[in-house]
Amino acid sequence: QDSQTMCEMLFDESYRYEPVWEKAYSLWPTSAAANKNITAALGLPQSSSCLKPTSKAASGPSAESGLTLCSPWNDSSCCTASSVATTELLQASTGLGILYRWDRCGPLSAACQQYFVAQQCFRQCDPNAALFQQYSNHSDPAYGMDYYRLPVRSDYCDAWWQACQNDLFCTKASPSFYSCPLIAPCTVTKCAALPAHALATEFPLWL
């Protein structure tokens, strides 16, 4: 279904749509402990590392006060309050430049933007992301933020799709946002809402 395609293909298979909620993460957990419980349910060791190059890649996760935008991770975080203080900083934290912004077709609705904020908070702050890291020693630091097929709750993906289906995004004949820089400039004729596309061959590219 559309929400599964969005979750699994928009970020180059960083996520896996998982209908068994007891074995799937939320990108906006009730607390850092909630995702730790999922790690245990998956039979994985508790992470003492952070994605490279997050703020605490060298030191590992620790409590962090003042995480206003990324509040679920106050008790155990790979980000610092200063690194995720604004949505602008979150967008910049991809390390991939202005052509990967999620608002290239104009501001997102508040409901939709919150899901992209949550995705970046998870990527920057959640220690469990490191368990699925794909390129820990890649020569390009931006690739250190990549992980592969991290299981995400299906209801979370469904709600993300519902929140964003009327928002406008740049498009390219590819399911991956990594081809987004090929769309420059992102003119109004290259912006469309999610349901306007056959997702098997074309998908909105967010950043």
C-alpha positions in Angstrom: 0.0 0.0 0.0 1.0 3.6 -0.4 2.2 4.2 3.2 4.4 1.1 3.0 6.0 2.3 -0.2 6.6 5.7 1.3 8.3 4.4 4.4 10.4 1.8 2.6 11.4 3.6 -0.5 11.6 7.3 0.3 14.8 6.9 2.3 16.4 4.1 0.2 15.2 1.3 2.4 16.4 2.9 5.6 13.1 1.7 7.1 11.0 -1.5 6.9 7.2 -1.3 7.3 6.5 -3.7 10.2 2.9 -4.8 11.1 4.1 -6.5 14.3 4.2 -3.5 16.5 6.0 -5.3 19.4 9.0 -5.6 17.1 9.1 -2.2 15.5 10.3 1.2 16.5 8.4 4.5 16.5 10.2 7.4 15.1 8.5 9.4 17.9 8.5 7.2 20.9 6.9 8.0 24.2 10.4 7.9 25.7 13.9 6.7 24.9 13.1 3.6 27.0 10.2 2.6 24.7 12.6 2.1 21.8 15.1 0.3 24.1 12.3 -2.2 24.8 11.9 -2.8 21.1 15.6 -3.5 20.8 15.2 -6.1 23.5 12.2 -7.6 21.8 14.2 -7.9 18.6 16.9 -9.9 20.5 19.5 -7.2 19.8 22.1 -5.9 22.3 21.3 -2.5 23.8 23.2 0.2 21.8 26.0 2.0 23.5 27.0 3.7 20.3 25.7 6.6 18.1 25.4 7.0 14.4 28.5 8.6 12.9 28.7 11.6 12.6 26.1 12.5 15.2 27.0 14.9 18.0 27.9 12.1 20.4 29.4 9.6 18.0 32.7 9.6 20.0 31.3 9.5 23.5 28.1 7.5 23.1 24.5 8.3 24.2 23.9 10.2 27.5 21.1 12.2 29.1 20.6 15.6 27.5 18.4 18.3 29.0 16.7 20.9 26.8 15.8 18.8 23.8 12.7 20.9 23.0 12.1 19.6 19.4 13.4 16.1 20.2 12.0 15.7 23.7 11.5 11.9 23.7 15.3 11.5 23.9 16.1 13.6 27.0 17.0 10.6 29.1 19.3 8.9 26.5 20.4 10.8 23.5 23.0 10.9 20.7 22.3 14.5 20.0 22.9 17.7 21.9 20.3 20.4 22.6 22.3 22.9 20.4 22.5 20.5 17.4 18.7 20.1 17.2 17.4 23.4 18.5 15.5 24.5 15.4 13.9 22.9 12.3 16.5 24.7 10.3 19.3 22.8 12.1 17.4 19.6 11.7 17.2 20.1 8.0 20.9 21.0 7.8 21.8 17.9 9.9 21.4 15.7 6.9 24.8 16.9 5.7 23.6 16.8 2.1 22.9 20.4 1.4 20.0 22.7 0.4 18.7 20.5 -2.4 17.6 18.0 0.1 15.3 20.2 2.1 11.8 18.9 2.8 10.2 22.3 2.0 11.5 22.9 -1.5 7.9 23.2 -2.8 6.9 25.6 0.0 6.2 25.1 3.7 4.7 21.8 4.7 1.5 21.6 6.8 2.2 21.5 10.5 1.0 17.9 10.8 3.2 16.7 7.9 6.3 18.6 9.0 6.2 17.0 12.5 6.8 13.6 10.9 9.9 14.9 9.1 11.0 16.6 12.3 10.5 13.2 14.1 12.5 11.4 11.4 15.4 13.7 11.8 15.2 13.6 15.6 15.3 9.8 15.5 18.2 9.9 13.1 20.2 12.3 15.2 19.2 11.3 18.7 18.2 7.6 19.0 21.0 5.2 19.9 19.1 2.3 18.4 19.6 3.7 15.0 23.3 2.7 15.3 22.3 -1.0 15.4 21.3 -0.7 11.8 24.1 1.5 10.5 25.1 0.7 7.0 28.3 2.8 6.3 30.1 3.4 9.6 33.5 3.9 7.9 32.4 5.6 4.6 34.8 8.3 3.3 31.8 10.7 3.0 30.6 11.6 6.5 27.0 12.1 5.3 26.9 8.3 4.6 27.6 7.6 8.3 24.0 8.7 8.9 22.6 5.9 6.8 21.0 2.8 8.3 19.2 -0.1 6.6 15.8 -1.6 7.0 15.2 -0.5 10.5 11.7 -1.8 11.4 9.1 1.0 11.9 5.6 0.4 13.2 3.1 0.1 10.4 0.6 2.4 12.1 3.2 5.1 12.4 3.9 4.8 8.6 0.2 4.9 7.9 -0.3 8.1 10.0 2.7 9.7 8.3 1.2 9.0 4.9 -2.2 10.4 6.0 -0.5 13.6 7.4 1.4 14.3 4.3 -0.7 13.1 1.4 -1.9 16.6 0.5 1.5 18.4 0.9 3.6 19.2 -2.2 7.0 17.7 -2.8 9.6 17.7 -5.6 9.3 14.6 -7.8 11.6 12.5 -10.0 11.2 9.2 -11.7 12.8 7.4 -8.9 11.7 6.1 -5.5 14.7 7.5 -3.7 15.2 11.0 -2.4 18.9 10.7 -3.3 18.0 11.8 -6.8 16.5 15.0 -5.5 19.4 17.2 -6.5 18.7 16.4 -10.1 15.6 18.5 -9.7 17.0 22.0 -9.8 15.4 24.4 -9.7 12.3 22.8 -8.1 9.7 24.8 -10.0 5.9 24.6 -9.5 5.5 22.2 -12.4 7.8 19.8 -10.6 5.8 19.9 -7.3 2.9 17.5 -6.6 1.0 15.8 -3.8 1.7 12.2 -2.9 -1.4 10.6 -4.4 -0.6 12.2 -7.8 2.1 9.6 -8.5 2.2 5.9 -9.2 4.6 5.1 -6.3 6.1 2.0 -7.9 7.9 4.2 -10.5 7.8 7.8 -9.2 7.8 9.3 -5.7 8.1 12.7 -4.1 11.5 13.5 -2.9 11.5 15.3 0.3 14.5 17.2 1.4 
